[in-house]
Amino acid sequence: MTGALEGRIIAAHGRHYTVELPDDSVRKCFPRGKKTGPAVGDLVRISPQGKDEGAIDAVLPRRNLLFRSDEMRSKQFAANVDQLLIVIAVEPTFSDDLTGRALTGAWSAGIEPLIILNKIDLVAGLPAARARLAPIQALGVPVVELCAQDHDSVRELLAPRLTGRVNLLLGQSGMGKSTLLNSLIPDARAATREHSTALDMGRHTTTSTRLYHLPAPGGDLIDSPGFQAFGLQHLSGEDILRGFPEFQPHIESCRFYNCTHRHEPGCGVVAALSAGKIDPSRYALYERLLAENEATRHRY
């Protein structure tokens, strides 16, 4: 296509997108027609329009796409992500269910998870928070403990883990995600205001998703709005199963090839659960996710 350009989406709000081009210039872009919207992190092909605008003609092939969904709608977080940073805190109390769902979403999409435990200066609640994270750590998920307000410590602990990767920052509302973002990227607050003004969005910056380039030694960080729900009703049974990697060694022992790992006789996963080799809370989440997805399919 004559005049076509390729770039990466670095910000999204509704059907407004900011596309960064290889020369570091940006254009405000809109998708043609009523196609399913692209996501921050997507590589796209655009047709320039005017001095600094463009039309998105195509989304180039993705490595992955992370989003959540319930019976009402789906919400895309980001595409082409290498690592999911799940921010939780000693206080307020974080949700084990939401943390588990975020992990399932990451693993099902082939994205590495990293837990960030914030507000460790609240020492009275720290032992309980660590105890609740123990089953996740037992799966090999790294947990980084920090205080987001200690800027130097944040950069020292996280920069080596973020370098050269596309990282998605995700967390429940109130966990200190914005403070963590500003510790990692001091210019983020100004960049957010600039983006908001450019799109004439006023005060609604918390509803948008944006990609930031990390200071040296580099990497990218995608910030997304806080959430209080994390539905996974778009996932198939096979997708959900990928979100529970601790089941895999035991599936080989299942009597039936199409075992759902719930009630079938001779199920290796259920046997491992009974033997204490699988955490009961993780298995309960697996059952909830399957039940939710089956209810959705039956509804339509």
C-alpha positions in Angstrom: 0.0 0.0 0.0 1.4 3.3 -1.1 2.4 5.5 1.9 1.6 2.8 4.4 3.6 2.9 7.7 4.1 0.3 10.4 4.3 1.1 14.1 3.3 0.1 17.6 0.3 1.2 19.6 1.5 2.8 22.8 -1.8 4.2 24.1 -5.5 3.4 23.8 -8.7 5.0 25.0 -11.9 3.8 23.5 -11.3 4.0 19.7 -8.5 6.5 20.0 -5.0 5.1 19.6 -1.6 6.6 19.7 0.8 4.8 17.3 4.6 5.2 17.7 6.6 4.9 14.5 10.2 3.7 14.1 11.5 7.3 14.0 9.9 7.8 17.5 7.2 10.1 16.1 3.6 9.4 17.0 0.3 9.7 15.3 -3.3 9.7 16.6 -5.1 6.9 14.8 -8.5 5.3 14.5 -9.4 1.8 13.2 -11.3 1.6 9.9 -14.8 0.4 10.1 -16.1 -1.5 13.2 -13.4 -4.0 13.5 -12.4 -5.5 16.8 -10.2 -2.9 18.4 -6.4 -3.4 18.5 -4.6 -3.3 21.9 -1.6 -1.5 23.3 1.5 -3.4 22.3 0.0 -4.3 18.9 2.1 -3.8 15.8 -0.1 -2.2 13.2 -0.1 -0.9 9.6 -1.5 2.6 9.1 -2.3 5.0 6.3 -1.2 8.5 7.2 -3.8 11.2 7.2 -2.8 14.8 7.6 0.2 15.8 9.6 -0.1 13.7 12.7 -3.1 11.4 12.2 -3.7 8.0 10.6 -6.1 5.1 9.9 -5.3 1.7 11.2 -5.6 -0.7 8.2 -4.3 -3.9 9.8 -3.1 -5.5 13.1 0.0 -7.5 12.4 0.2 -11.0 13.8 0.4 -11.1 17.6 2.4 -13.4 20.0 -0.3 -13.1 22.6 -3.2 -11.1 23.8 -4.2 -10.7 27.5 -7.8 -9.8 28.3 -10.5 -10.5 30.8 -14.2 -11.2 30.1 -17.5 -11.8 31.9 -21.0 -12.4 30.7 -21.3 -8.7 29.8 -18.2 -7.7 27.9 -14.5 -8.3 27.3 -11.7 -5.9 28.2 -8.3 -6.1 26.4 -5.2 -5.4 28.5 -2.4 -5.6 26.0 -0.7 -7.6 23.2 2.7 -9.0 22.6 3.6 -9.1 26.4 6.6 -10.9 27.8 5.9 -10.6 31.5 2.9 -9.8 33.7 3.6 -7.9 36.8 0.8 -8.6 39.3 0.8 -5.9 42.0 -0.6 -6.8 45.4 -0.1 -5.2 48.8 0.1 -6.1 52.5 -2.8 -3.7 52.9 -5.6 -3.4 51.8 -6.2 -7.1 51.7 -5.6 -8.5 48.3 -7.9 -11.1 46.7 -6.5 -14.6 46.3 -9.1 -15.3 43.7 -8.2 -12.3 41.5 -4.5 -13.1 41.9 -5.1 -16.7 40.8 -7.2 -15.6 37.9 -4.5 -13.2 36.7 -2.0 -16.0 36.9 -4.3 -18.3 34.9 -4.8 -15.6 32.2 -1.0 -15.1 32.0 -0.1 -18.8 31.7 -2.9 -19.5 29.3 -1.5 -16.8 27.0 2.1 -18.0 27.4 3.1 -14.9 29.5 5.5 -15.2 32.4 4.1 -13.9 35.7 5.9 -12.0 38.5 4.2 -11.0 41.8 5.1 -7.7 43.3 4.2 -7.5 47.0 4.0 -3.8 47.9 3.8 -1.9 51.2 6.1 -4.2 53.1 6.7 -1.3 55.5 3.4 -2.4 57.0 5.2 -5.0 59.0 2.3 -6.2 61.1 0.5 -7.7 58.1 3.6 -9.0 56.3 3.7 -12.6 57.7 0.1 -13.2 56.7 0.6 -11.8 53.2 3.7 -14.1 52.8 1.7 -17.1 54.0 -1.0 -16.5 51.4 1.5 -16.2 48.7 3.3 -19.4 49.7 1.3 -21.7 47.4 2.0 -19.5 44.4 5.7 -19.3 45.2 5.8 -23.1 45.4 4.8 -23.1 41.7 8.0 -21.2 40.9 6.4 -17.8 40.5 8.9 -15.1 41.7 7.7 -12.7 44.4 9.5 -9.3 44.7 8.9 -7.5 48.0 9.2 -3.8 48.1 7.8 -0.4 49.2 6.7 1.5 46.0 7.5 4.8 47.7 11.2 3.9 48.0 12.1 4.9 44.5 15.8 3.8 44.6 14.9 0.4 46.0 12.2 -0.2 43.4 14.5 0.5 40.5 17.2 -1.7 42.0 14.9 -4.6 42.6 12.9 -4.5 39.4 15.0 -2.9 36.6 17.1 -6.1 36.0 13.9 -8.1 35.7 12.3 -5.7 33.2 15.2 -5.0 30.9 14.6 -5.9 27.3 11.1 -7.1 27.8 7.5 -5.8 27.3 6.0 -5.8 30.8 2.4 -5.3 31.7 1.6 -3.7 35.1 -1.7 -5.1 36.5 -3.3 -4.8 39.8 -6.5 -4.4 41.9 -7.4 -0.8 42.7 -5.6 0.5 45.8 -2.5 -1.7 45.7 -0.2 1.2 44.9 0.3 0.5 41.2 0.4 4.2 40.3 3.1 4.9 42.9 5.1 2.0 41.6 4.8 3.3 38.0 6.0 6.7 39.0 9.0 5.1 40.9 10.0 3.2 37.7 9.3 6.0 35.3 9.5 9.5 36.9 8.1 11.2 33.8 5.0 9.0 33.7 2.8 11.5 35.4 3.7 14.2 32.9 3.3 11.8 30.0 -0.1 10.8 31.2 -1.3 14.4 31.4 0.1 15.1 27.9 -1.7 12.1 26.5 -4.9 13.1 28.2 -4.7 16.6 26.8 -4.0 15.4 23.3 -7.1 13.2 23.3 -9.2 15.8 25.1 -10.0 13.3 27.8 -9.9 15.6 30.8 -9.7 13.7 34.1 -10.3 10.3 32.7 -6.6 9.2 32.5 -7.1 6.2 34.8 -9.3 4.5 32.2 -6.7 4.4 29.5 -3.8 2.0 28.9 -0.4 3.3 27.9 3.1 1.9 27.1 6.1 3.7 28.6 9.7 3.2 27.7 11.8 2.4 30.8 15.0 4.4 31.5 18.3 2.7 30.9 19.0 -0.2 30.9 15.6 -0.2 29.0 12.5 -2.3 28.4 8.9 -1.3 28.1 6.1 -1.0 30.7 2.4 -1.1 29.9 0.2 0.5 32.6 -3.5 -0.6 32.7 -6.4 0.6 34.8 -7.0 -1.0 38.2 -9.6 -3.7 38.4 -11.9 -5.4 40.9 -13.0 -8.3 38.7 -11.1 -10.7 36.4 -13.4 -12.9 34.4 -11.9 -15.6 32.1 -15.0 -16.7 30.3 -13.4 -16.3 27.0 -11.0 -19.3 27.8 -11.7 -22.8 26.6 -11.3 -25.8 28.9 -7.9 -26.4 27.4 -6.9 -22.8 27.9 -7.9 -23.0 31.6 -5.9 -26.1 32.0 -2.8 -24.3 30.6 -3.3 -21.9 33.4 -2.6 -24.6 36.0 0.8 -25.9 35.2 1.1 -27.8 38.4 -1.6 -30.2 37.0 0.6 -31.3 34.0 2.8 -33.9 35.7 -0.3 -35.7 37.0 -2.5 -35.6 33.8 -0.4 -38.4 32.4 -1.8 -40.7 35.0 -5.5 -40.0 34.1 -7.4 -43.1 32.8 -9.3 -41.1 30.2 -7.8 -38.9 27.5 -10.6 -36.4 27.7 -10.6 -36.2 31.5 -11.9 -32.9 32.9 -10.1 -33.6 36.2 -13.1 -33.3 38.4 -15.2 -36.4 38.8 -13.8 -39.0 36.4 -12.6 -42.3 37.9 -8.8 -42.8 37.7 -8.0 -39.1 37.4 -4.4 -38.3 38.2 -5.1 -34.7 39.1 -7.7 -35.7 41.7 -5.4 -38.3 43.1 -2.6 -35.7 43.4 -5.0 -33.4 45.2 -6.0 -36.1 47.7 -2.3 -36.8 48.2 -1.6 -33.2 49.1 0.5 -32.6 45.9 -1.9 -29.9 44.6 -3.0 -26.9 46.7 -6.7 -27.2 47.5 -7.3 -23.4 46.9 -5.8 -23.7 43.4 -7.9 -26.7 42.6 -11.0 -24.9 43.8 -10.2 -22.0 41.5 -9.9 -24.4 38.6 -13.4 -25.8 39.4 -14.9 -22.3 39.6 -13.4 -21.3 36.2 -14.8 -24.4 34.5 -18.2 -23.9 36.1 -18.3 -20.2 35.0 -17.3 -21.0 31.4 -19.8 -23.9 31.2 -22.6 -21.6 32.4 -21.7 -19.1 29.8 -21.8 -21.6 27.0 -25.2 -23.0 28.2 -26.6 -19.4 28.3 -26.0 -18.9 24.6 
